[in-house]
């Protein structure tokens, strides 16, 4: 596999992301009961989660208000946000799980760039503390890191 490319079936290096939450009990309920994460280490001020093989660290603190400044395919998206690239099956299973748990979608599950390079399924939700998460699934994993030379500004505006 070429450097900088990814195949969702291939093991990649896990990332670590630390973020603020307002309450650990509510955070555990969202990440464990709704998303299906496993809990790792914890103290009375933070908790780690196994997030699709990556380490999330939720720390008690003041959560900043959302800022919808990103514009993607005509949709306002919250910045910052984090999430995970999933297989098509994982994406659909998670979408149903979120719907069944009555989680409100910031951006409902949808297809972006249909029939174009970079076609993907995407959805945005907020966790218990209001942190935005995006989940995506690409039709073709080789297009995840498509170079800018492949992108037509007209195609993606």
C-alpha positions in Angstrom: 0.0 0.0 0.0 1.3 3.5 -0.9 2.3 5.9 1.9 -0.6 8.1 2.8 -3.2 5.7 1.5 -5.7 3.7 3.6 -7.8 0.7 3.2 -10.5 0.3 5.9 -9.8 -3.4 6.0 -6.1 -2.8 6.9 -4.9 -2.1 10.4 -3.8 1.5 10.9 -2.1 3.3 13.7 -4.6 4.3 16.3 -5.0 7.9 17.1 -5.6 9.6 20.5 -7.9 12.5 21.0 -8.7 14.3 24.3 -11.7 16.5 24.6 -13.9 18.2 27.2 -17.2 16.9 28.5 -19.6 18.3 31.1 -20.5 15.1 32.9 -18.8 11.7 33.0 -22.0 9.6 33.6 -23.8 11.1 30.6 -20.6 10.7 28.5 -20.4 7.1 29.5 -24.0 6.5 28.6 -23.6 8.1 25.1 -20.2 6.5 24.2 -20.9 3.0 25.7 -24.6 2.5 25.5 -25.3 4.3 22.3 -22.1 4.2 20.2 -21.0 0.8 21.6 -17.5 1.9 22.8 -15.7 0.0 25.5 -14.4 1.9 28.5 -10.7 2.0 29.2 -8.9 3.6 32.1 -10.6 6.4 34.1 -10.4 8.6 37.2 -12.9 10.9 38.7 -12.1 13.6 36.1 -11.6 11.7 32.9 -12.5 8.4 31.1 -10.9 6.7 28.1 -12.9 4.9 25.4 -12.1 2.5 22.6 -13.6 4.3 19.7 -13.3 1.9 16.7 -9.8 1.0 17.8 -8.8 4.6 18.6 -8.3 6.1 22.1 -10.7 8.9 23.1 -10.1 10.7 26.4 -13.1 12.6 27.8 -12.0 15.1 30.4 -14.4 17.1 32.7 -14.2 20.8 31.7 -16.1 23.7 30.2 -17.4 22.7 26.7 -17.2 25.6 24.2 -20.3 26.5 22.2 -20.6 25.2 18.6 -19.5 27.3 15.7 -21.0 26.3 12.4 -18.4 27.8 10.1 -17.5 24.9 7.8 -19.4 24.7 4.5 -19.3 21.3 2.8 -21.4 20.5 -0.2 -23.7 23.4 0.7 -24.2 22.2 4.3 -23.0 24.1 7.4 -20.9 21.8 9.5 -19.6 22.4 13.1 -15.9 23.1 13.5 -14.2 21.5 15.2 -15.6 18.0 15.0 -14.2 14.5 15.0 -15.4 11.1 14.0 -14.5 7.9 12.2 -14.4 6.4 8.8 -16.6 3.3 8.8 -17.4 0.5 6.3 -20.7 0.8 4.6 -22.2 -1.9 6.8 -20.8 -0.2 10.0 -22.2 3.2 8.9 -25.7 1.8 8.3 -25.7 -0.2 11.5 -24.6 2.9 13.5 -27.2 5.1 11.8 -30.0 2.7 12.8 -28.6 2.5 16.3 -28.6 6.3 16.7 -32.1 6.5 15.3 -33.3 3.8 17.7 -31.8 5.7 20.6 -33.6 8.9 19.5 -30.3 10.7 19.0 -30.9 14.0 17.0 -28.9 14.3 13.9 -27.2 17.6 13.1 -26.9 16.2 9.5 -29.1 13.2 8.8 -27.5 10.2 7.2 -27.0 11.1 3.5 -24.9 10.6 0.4 -22.6 13.4 -0.6 -21.1 13.8 -4.1 -23.4 11.1 -5.5 -22.0 9.6 -8.7 -18.8 11.7 -8.4 -15.3 11.0 -7.2 -15.3 11.0 -3.4 -18.9 9.7 -3.1 -19.5 9.1 0.6 -22.2 8.6 3.2 -22.0 11.0 6.1 -23.9 12.0 9.3 -23.3 14.3 12.2 -24.5 14.0 15.8 -23.8 15.6 19.1 -22.6 13.7 22.1 -24.0 14.2 25.6 -21.9 17.4 26.1 -22.6 18.9 22.7 -19.4 17.7 21.0 -20.0 17.2 17.3 -19.1 13.8 15.7 -19.1 12.9 12.1 -19.3 9.4 10.7 -18.4 8.7 7.1 -18.3 5.8 4.7 -16.7 6.1 1.3 -17.9 4.0 -1.6 -14.2 3.7 -2.7 -11.6 3.7 0.0 -8.9 4.9 -2.5 -10.7 8.2 -2.7 -10.5 9.0 1.0 -7.3 11.1 0.5 -8.0 12.2 -3.1 -5.5 14.9 -4.0 -6.7 18.5 -4.8 -5.7 17.9 -8.4 -8.6 15.4 -8.6 -11.1 17.9 -7.2 -13.1 20.3 -9.3 -14.1 23.4 -7.3 -17.4 23.4 -9.2 -18.0 19.8 -8.2 -17.7 20.4 -4.5 -19.0 23.9 -3.9 
